[in-house]
Amino acid sequence: MNQPNPVPEPSPPPPEPTRPEPSGLQPSDREPSGPEPRPSVRHLLALRLRDAQEEVAELRAALAARPLTALATGVLAERLGCGPAEAGAQLLALAERARLGPQELAADILTTLPAATTGATTGPGPAPPAPPSPPPGRPPPVVEAALAQAADTLGATAAVLWTVQPGGALHPAAAPGFTETERTAWRHVPPGLPTPAQQALARGSALGPTGPVTATLGADRAPYRLAVPLHRADGPAAVLELAWDARPSDPTPAERRRLRAAAEVCALALTDRPDDPAAAEDHGPDTAALDAALAPALLLAPEPATGTPADFRIRRVNAAFTDLADRPPHRVEGRTLTAAYPQACADGLLDLLLRVHATGRPHHADSLALTFLSGQTPVPVLLEFAAARLTTPPGHLLVSWQPTSADDRTDRLLRAAQRLSHLSGFEEDLRTGEIHWTPRTADLLGLPAGTAPVPLAALPAHVHPDDEQAVRRVVNSVVDNGRSDATVFRMRHLSSYTHYVRLVAEPVPDPTGRTAAVRGAFQDVSAQHWTETALAATTESLASSRQEAAERHLLALRLQQAILPPAPPPLESAGLRAAVRYRPSSQRDRVGGDWYDTTLLPDRTALLVVGDVAGHGVEAATGMVALRNALRGLAYTGAGPGRLLGWLNQAAADLTGATTATAICARYHPDTRTLHWARAGHLPPLLLRDGTARPLPLPHGILLGAADDPHYQEHRLAMRPGDVLLLYTDGLVERRDQAVEEPLDHLARVLAEPAADLDALLDRALTASTADTDDDTCLIAVEVLATEPDAVGVLATEPGIPEPDAAEPGITEPGIPEPDENV
């Protein structure tokens, strides 16, 4: 049967300025005039409401046209000799193929099908459309735009579309990027001339990238070519040719598909444009290009048509288009973008297209994440997406999207992996000398842009002289011995930066076992090299620092061992028995400045001292040695503890370089069993008497080195036989989470329990310690013996001890008598 005459696609209705506002909107609610970066929610709701009203009108029209569709179905059933169900299915298939609604096709069948099939002469029917003729003069703008976009996609310098003339000659129909002089010189290419376009046409498949070529349009400035032939059953063949000034990389499968689609768009736009002005107005070059595209595409018209658009109306979709919500094309065409794809527009699709429309810059994304609604279910989809603004019709957008395939994703992942790992590949055919580098190989090697691929055998000439032998070894191993090999080399200084590149190569043997080709990879390992260099320097520095720290630690330990004897000297002649302990820190790098001293002075008095120099390490140990020796020498003057600490404060500044320290200095007089003591910021001693342990009251005195001329108050205490006095440093009781009074009370309770001797008492104190600072600890315990002193009498003020300014209260708890006098 004869096919019905095509009915022109109805244009979308023009905007109605007098149309009433949608329900619920007042004139005062209209959006203010002027451009907006994004339409308001109220305006979009108004557009959606209008679309709903239009759908209702369409449904009513479909109901009214149902008799017409039934009549056309009957005509088809009669002509085709089939049943009504098969005729109805045929009507829907024809409507889909003709891109018309079923009622429109039914009207066309009823007006054209009887006359065409029965031969009735009821009048002159509509004249059949004349065959298309090639356009005169310059090609339409859509051809130039499609060629320029195809060239830009692959980074080509120029492009040319060759049309095949009768006899096989080629004519440059459009050539963006080439001059008119170059195009005129090659306006006729005979079939026997071996240009890339003629070779691709003869092969019937794509040619290249290849080059350099010498005989073709503009070969002197763009010698590398890629030619893609296009054969159409309903028109002349054409060849799309791209030109580069340097050898390009092989196009990916996705790029080849887009290139072939561009070729079909250009060829169809040149050969299939209708002559009918009405048809041209309705379809136009943009519609022909849309139908020729192999990828799914949509033609979008701005909504409203004038001013700043707030939305887009889907004017047409091409034959390759498949709706992601599984709707037929006629259910998508004519609707606004926000109504057809609300979730995708909410994801940012509308904003993206508004930006393309406003700026005129095309947008392409290998992977764009959008969400579509299938019924009421959101379906996330990854799309390959492209959008561009057309010049004909003005302001329209051509949008193409399709879900990415597994091959496309794999190709993109490989390219991303190469980019992120600074990796590129190469392949060299040793038989033909042809070399292929992946993109950015020259940049990775630090070579100037556009440098031709370097043969592997010539690579040593481009590397640092010190690395030439390593590269030659790899070349000989792969080419001559057929073994894979690898090395790291430096490129020559092209600038202030030196490239470090890892080369990995493997042979490709022929059937005889000889190396016929070499393939491999280059990887920029400059950052890794500098990291390894810095790491090696840091490791060496750390090793040196560790060695120095170990030496300083050993020195501090030796100083402590030399100064702090493991056992005190005998003090029985002074009426005392003594025991000492030193517990170092468990951390070897925390050797501190804790120290003690017990000595018998020439006047038979006993000097008892503990101290703690601030800090750790050699500095603290040397400060401890200086203070300990200075105090022992000063004690031979016969001065009391308060005066001795005053002198020691000056020594802390003069001998140790402004070191600060705490200390307790005590002097025991055996003839009266009296203890004189003073403190410099130190914790109080503990007195064990009659089964109880209590800290002594604190005389005033700041730590050593904190002031120039401080006053140190001195206390004295009458001791009894059996009394035990414990002097210690803060490493025994100090905690980070408690005030010092709590662990001090705990220590007093522990020491109140009976002990076999002083050594057992000190061991128990260390075992029961709750300190958590892991600091050094020094302890001195002295017990007053029961022997009678040589002389008993009233204690007189000793030489060098100033008279007190005022009395200080002594220990007032039961069992500990008040001292005779406070100094």
Secondary structure as GFF3:
##gff-version 3
##sequence-region A 1 823
A	DSSP	three_ten_helix	27	29	.	.	.	ID=ss1
A	DSSP	alpha_helix	41	64	.	.	.	ID=ss2
A	DSSP	alpha_helix	66	80	.	.	.	ID=ss3
A	DSSP	alpha_helix	84	98	.	.	.	ID=ss4
A	DSSP	alpha_helix	102	118	.	.	.	ID=ss5
A	DSSP	alpha_helix	141	153	.	.	.	ID=ss6
A	DSSP	beta_strand	158	164	.	.	.	ID=ss7
A	DSSP	beta_strand	170	174	.	.	.	ID=ss8
A	DSSP	alpha_helix	180	185	.	.	.	ID=ss9
A	DSSP	alpha_helix	196	203	.	.	.	ID=ss10
A	DSSP	beta_strand	207	210	.	.	.	ID=ss11
A	DSSP	beta_strand	224	230	.	.	.	ID=ss12
A	DSSP	beta_strand	238	244	.	.	.	ID=ss13
A	DSSP	alpha_helix	253	271	.	.	.	ID=ss14
A	DSSP	alpha_helix	277	282	.	.	.	ID=ss15
A	DSSP	alpha_helix	284	292	.	.	.	ID=ss16
A	DSSP	beta_strand	297	303	.	.	.	ID=ss17
A	DSSP	beta_strand	311	317	.	.	.	ID=ss18
A	DSSP	three_ten_helix	329	331	.	.	.	ID=ss19
A	DSSP	alpha_helix	337	340	.	.	.	ID=ss20
A	DSSP	alpha_helix	342	346	.	.	.	ID=ss21
A	DSSP	alpha_helix	349	359	.	.	.	ID=ss22
A	DSSP	beta_strand	363	374	.	.	.	ID=ss23
A	DSSP	beta_strand	377	389	.	.	.	ID=ss24
A	DSSP	beta_strand	397	403	.	.	.	ID=ss25
A	DSSP	alpha_helix	406	420	.	.	.	ID=ss26
A	DSSP	beta_strand	423	429	.	.	.	ID=ss27
A	DSSP	beta_strand	435	437	.	.	.	ID=ss28
A	DSSP	alpha_helix	441	445	.	.	.	ID=ss29
A	DSSP	three_ten_helix	456	462	.	.	.	ID=ss30
A	DSSP	three_ten_helix	465	467	.	.	.	ID=ss31
A	DSSP	alpha_helix	468	475	.	.	.	ID=ss32
A	DSSP	pi_helix	476	480	.	.	.	ID=ss33
A	DSSP	beta_strand	485	490	.	.	.	ID=ss34
A	DSSP	beta_strand	500	509	.	.	.	ID=ss35
A	DSSP	beta_strand	515	524	.	.	.	ID=ss36
A	DSSP	alpha_helix	526	563	.	.	.	ID=ss37
A	DSSP	three_ten_helix	572	574	.	.	.	ID=ss38
A	DSSP	beta_strand	576	583	.	.	.	ID=ss39
A	DSSP	beta_strand	592	600	.	.	.	ID=ss40
A	DSSP	beta_strand	606	616	.	.	.	ID=ss41
A	DSSP	alpha_helix	618	635	.	.	.	ID=ss42
A	DSSP	alpha_helix	641	655	.	.	.	ID=ss43
A	DSSP	beta_strand	661	669	.	.	.	ID=ss44
A	DSSP	beta_strand	674	680	.	.	.	ID=ss45
A	DSSP	beta_strand	686	689	.	.	.	ID=ss46
A	DSSP	beta_strand	692	695	.	.	.	ID=ss47
A	DSSP	beta_strand	714	718	.	.	.	ID=ss48
A	DSSP	beta_strand	724	728	.	.	.	ID=ss49
A	DSSP	three_ten_helix	730	732	.	.	.	ID=ss50
A	DSSP	alpha_helix	741	751	.	.	.	ID=ss51
A	DSSP	alpha_helix	758	767	.	.	.	ID=ss52
A	DSSP	beta_strand	777	784	.	.	.	ID=ss53
###
